[in-house]
Amino acid sequence: MKAFQLIMLVMVPMVVSLQHVDAISDQNDQVIPNTWTTGVNKQIQLVADVTNKQDTTLPFVYIVQVKDSEDKAVALTWISGSLQPHQSMSPAQSWIPTKAGVYTAQIFVWESIDGGPAWSQPVEMKIIAT
């Protein structure tokens, strides 16, 4: 049984426009689900709800990786902490796309940055910067 529940959200400050699109077609008419659009040089916050589903306090590290369309990591950030039993929080990491393109954001919740078990399945989404 996984120790944490991870639900993907994306939030931004009010001054930045981020639009959710249920699906977008790429140049090959392949549908890209769970896609968001934003502008180049606009800061966005990558946020997920994290809940400790165990009856014990657990340490965690919240990792956000953003890859470009060539699968090259363009951002890797993390924060660490601990959650009390059944406690929830919504950690966030900011990212600014500096070039137009299609990116994939992945969020992981692990026990520690040095390794250990993954507390949940990763979640991912597409971000289109224009």
Secondary structure by P-SEA (a helix, b strand, c coil): cccbbbbbbbbbcccbbbbbbcbbbccccccccbbbbbbccbbbbbbbbbbccccbbbbbbbbbbbbcccccccccccccccccccbbbbbbbbbbbccbbbbbbbbbbccccccccccccbbbbbbbcc
